[in-house]
Amino acid sequence: MLERFVVPDAGKWRPDLPSRIPSLDGLRAISIVLVLLGHLVGTQNFPNWIHPPASLASLGVRVFFVISGFLITSLLLKEWEKTGSISLRQFYLRRAFRIFPAFYLYIGVVAVLVGAGWFAVLDGDFLHALTYTMNYHHPHGWPLAHLWSLAVEEQFYLIWPALFLLAGPGRAMKVAAGVILVSPFLRLGTWQLFESLRPTYGQQFEAVADALASGCLFAGVYNSLGAWEKYQQFLRSRWFWVAPVILGMLPFLDKPRIQMFAGQTVMNLCILLIIERMVRYPETAAAKVLNLAPLRFVGVLSYSLYLWQQIFLNRHSTSWIAAFPMNLVFALALAVSSYYFVERPFLRLKEKLGAAKATARPRRSGPLNVAGATET
């Protein structure tokens, strides 16, 4: 009954974007570089004079969350304008083809390595990894620890499209705005009242939901922001560069309460400003750099890189495969192999299914002029 639901305001919210959104792959590349740098700190042979905070990895993941909210909501709005409805079945099928093959292959490889005695995990790690609940399982062993962020993403995929379908674009955007407003108070309250959660707080869905919600809301107001001339003047001015500077400084702020309440909200805002500047003005110098082929390629590999780097970028290991720079070489080699031999075949299958569905599915009458996002 909920699989399809028709609403009258189907095209009102759709962001006016090209079929392949510029700069997003480059921004993904920057995000995965932040994760890699955060995890390289403390590994064998990594230069001692490089001392970035380990929280750089968390910043990279946060950028992924904001991009994910923006991209998924853009896709939902595109489909809503095309058909006046959302197919949950097709959404989840596309996500399964995109995410599950590489994800479960990685877990399978870790299981083999643990069985061979090369790695160690803790009780419950495999169960929570397989069920996308690692973000609520603590403590956890290093080989599967990074899957907390993919659990957050999967929980987002389960909640947001269904909410979008039931509430419609307008109400869904209000919910996203509400999450953005409530999250700082929820984070600070949890930090103050539940001391036992402090070491791992920030991995739970509710602790980072505002990063995803920020991207969702951004997709809904993208056109309105484009029509706001004073804001666009700021975005094109030199004052815009205050946002990346602030974003670069916040990971060094060692004040947990400030980070929980205001720091993470400011991070989300800065990330949004950067995304909009690079997406809306791809002809600028910084955006041209992001759209260079090498950076775009790293961005395309970002999912595989995120999965496979965890085995090699292990500061707790004395193994030769965890020593810099070979650990980075191994991570890149496994990521490329995973992308070409696992992800791409399933992506092609996903595209075939999407094309078949688009041919068979009825469209609303009237001019559409659809410009949407490409799902990656």
N, C-alpha and C positions, 0 to 999 in steps of 0.2 A: 504493500500500500504506500510506503514511503519512498519507493524506488524512483518515482517520478512525481513532480509536483509543479504545477504551472502557476506563474505569478504575472501580474500585469506590467510591472516595472522592470522588465527583463534587461533592457539595454541602458538603463539610467546610469549605472555605476561603472560600466566597463572602462578601464583605462585605455587611452588612445596610444597603443604601443605597436611597434612593428612586429612581424612574425617571429623574428629572432631578436630578442632584446639585447641591445648593445651593452658592452662593458660587464655584463653579469658573470661571464666566464672568467674575465680578468679579476673581478672582485672575489670570485671563488678561489682563484689562484692565490691572491693575497691572504685569504682566510686560511687556506691549508698551509701556507708558508708560516703563518703565525703559530699554528698548531705544531708544525714540525720543529720550529725554533724553540717553543716552550718545552717540548719533549726532549730535545737534544741537550738541553742544559743539564749538566751533571753526568752525561754519558762519557765513557772512556775516550780519551784523546780529544774531546771537544775543547776548543781554546778557552783557557781560564779567564782571559781578559774580556770575554763576551759574557755579560751578566744580565741578560734580560730576565724579567720576573717570570716564573712559571705560569703566572696568570695570563701570559700572552696566549697560551693555548685556549684558555677559557674565552678570551676576547675573540679569537678566530672562530670558535664554535658559536659564539653569540652572533657574529656576522652571518654565519650560515643560517641561523634561526631566522633572522630578519629577512634575508633573501628568500628563504623557504616560504615564510608567510606571504610575502609580496608575490612570489611566482605562483604559488598554489591558488591564491585568491584571484589573481589575474586570469588563470585558466578557468576557474569556476565562473567568473563573470563573463568570460568569452563564451563558454558553453551556454550560460543562461541567456545571453543575447541571441545566440544562434537558434536555440530551441525553446526558450521559455521554461527550461527545466534543467535538472541535474540528474544524471544517471550515477547513482552510488555504485552500482555494480561495475560499470565501466571504469569509474575512478579507481576503485580498489583493485580491479584487474590490472590497470596500467601501473599502479604503484607496486603491485606484487611482481610484475615482470621486471620493473626497474630496480627494485631493491633486494628482493629475496634471494635470487641466485647467488650473487656475490657474498651476501651476508651469511647465508647458511653454509656456503663453501668455506668461508673463513672460520666459522665455528667448527666445522668438521675437521679442518686442518689443525686447529688448536687442540681438538680432542685427540687426534692422532699423536701430536707432539707431547701432550700430557701423558698419554698412555705409554709413550716411549721413554718417559722420564726426563724429557728436555725442558719442560715447563711445569709450573705448579699453579693450580687454581684452588679456590676455597669452596667449601660446601655451599651448594646452591647456585654457584656461578653459572653452570651450564643451563640449569632450569630457567633462571631469570634472563639469561642471554637469549635462549630460544623463544621465550614468551614476551620479549621486548618489555621487561620490567626491571632491567638492571639499574635504572635510576632510583629504585626503591629498595635496593639490596646492598647492604653495607655490613661489614667490609667486603671487598672483592679483590681477587687476584689481578695482577697487572695485565695478562694477555687479553682479558675480556673487559677490563675496567672502562675502556673508552666507549663501549657500546651503550653507556648511559645516555649519550646525546642522541643516538639513533633510536633509543626507546622513547625519548621525548618527541622526536619527529613522528614516530609511528602513532603515539598517543594523540598527537595533533591531527594526523590524517584521519583517525577514527572519530574525533570530536568535531572538527571544524566543518567538513563537508555536510555532515548530518545536521548540524546546527544551521548552516547556511541554507540547506534545503527546507527545513521546518520554518525558519524565521523569515527567510527572504533576505535580499541584500541589505536593505535599510536597517532592519532590526539586528542583523548579524554585525554590521558595522558599529552599532551602539553597544553590543556586547563586547566587541573588541576594545572600544574606547573605555568601557567599564573595567575591563581587565587591566588596561594600562594604568588607570587611576587607582585601583585597589591594590595591585601587586606590591608597590613599595611599602604600604602599611602591613600587608601580610608577611612580607619578608622580614621587616624590622620586628614585628610582633613575635614571629617564630624564633628569631635570633635571641630576643630578650627572654622569652618564656621557656624555651626548650633547649637548654644548654647542651644536651646530649646530641642534638642534631647538628650542631655548629660545624664539626669537622667535614661533613659531607653536604651541608645545606647549600643549595645552588644547583644540585642535580635533579631534584624533584621537579615534576612538571609545573606545579604551581609556582615554583620559585623563578622559573624562566619563561612563563607563559606570556609575559608582557613583551618579550622580544619578538615572539611569533605574532602576537596580536598587533604590534607596531607595524610589521610588514603587511599584515592583513588590512589594517586601516589605511595604510599608505596606498595600497592598490585601489581602495574605494574612493580616495580623495585626490588621486593623481591628476585627474582632469581639472578639478577645482584649483589645485595648487598651480597648475599651468596657466590658469587664467588670472592669477593673483600677481599683478605686474610688480608691485613693490617687493614681494617675496622673490620673484624671479630675478629682479635687479640685484638683490642681496646674493642670490645663488651664483650669479655671474661675476660678482665683485670680488675684490681681494679679501673682503671680510669673511667669505666662505671658508678660507683656509684656517680660520680659528677652530673650526669643527674637527678637522683631522689632528690638529695640535692637541686639543683637549682630549680627544680619543686616545692619542698616543701616551698621554700623561696619566690617565686614570688607572691603568693597571699597576702603576707604581704607588698609588695611594693606599697606604697601609692603615686604613681606618675602617674596620669592618662595618660598623654601624652606618657610617656615611655611605659606604659602598652599597649596602643593602637598601638603604632608603632612597638616596639621590643618585649615587654613582652609576648604578645600572640603568636607571631611567635616562640619565644624560648620555650614557653610551649608546642606548637605542636611538636617541634623537640624532646624535652625531653620525651614526651609521646610516640612518635614513637620509640625512642631508647629503652624505657622500654618494649613496646609491642614486639619489635623484639627480645630482649634478652630473654624474658619469653616464647615466642612462639618457637623460634629457638633452645633454649637450655632448654627444660623442665626438664632435669635431674639435673639442678643446684638447690641449696638449696632453693633459693627464689621462683623459679618456682614450686618446690615441695610443698611449702606452699600454693601457689595459686591454686594448683590442689587438695588440700585436700577437701574431700567431703563436709564439712560444708560451706567452702567458695564457692565452685561450686554451692551449693544449693542456697545460697544468691544471687549469680550471675544470676541463672536461674529465681529467684524471682524479679530481679531488675526492670523489667518493671512494674509489679504490685505494688511493693514497691514505686516506683516513683509516680505512679498515686495516691495511697491511703494515703501516708504520709501527703499530703498537708492539709487534713482536721484536722489532729491531731497535727501536728508539727507547731502550729500557735502561734508565740510570741505575737500576738496582742490580743489573746483570754484569758479570765479569767475563762473559763469553765473548769470543772474538767477533761474532756476528753482531754484537751490540756496541762495537767500538767505532767511533767516528774516523773516517768518513764512510767506511764500508757499510755501516748500518743504513746510511742514507741511500747508498747504491742499491743495496738489497731491497729496501722498501720501494724504491722507484721501479726496480725490475719486476717485483711481484705485482705492483699496481698496474704496470703496462700489460703484463700477462693477463691479469684478471680482467682488465678492460677489453682487450682484444679477443680473448678466448671465452669469456663468460658474459660480460655485460653487453657487448655489441651484438652477439647473436640474439640475445633476448630482447634487446632494444629494437632490432629489426622485426622480430616477431610482434612486439608491441605496436610498432608502426603499421604493420600489415593489419592487425586487428582494428586499430584506430581508423585506418582508411576504409576498411570494410564496413565499420559501424557508421562512418560519416556518409557513405553511399546509401546505406539502407535506411538511415534515420530521417524522418520528415522534418522539414524546416518551417519556421514561421513565415508567413507571407510578408511582403514589404521589403524595402531596401535595408541592407544590413551594414555594408561597408565595414566588415569586421576586421579589426587589427588586434591580434591577441598575442599571447606569450607562447613560446615553445617549451614544452615540458622536457626537462632533462633530469 
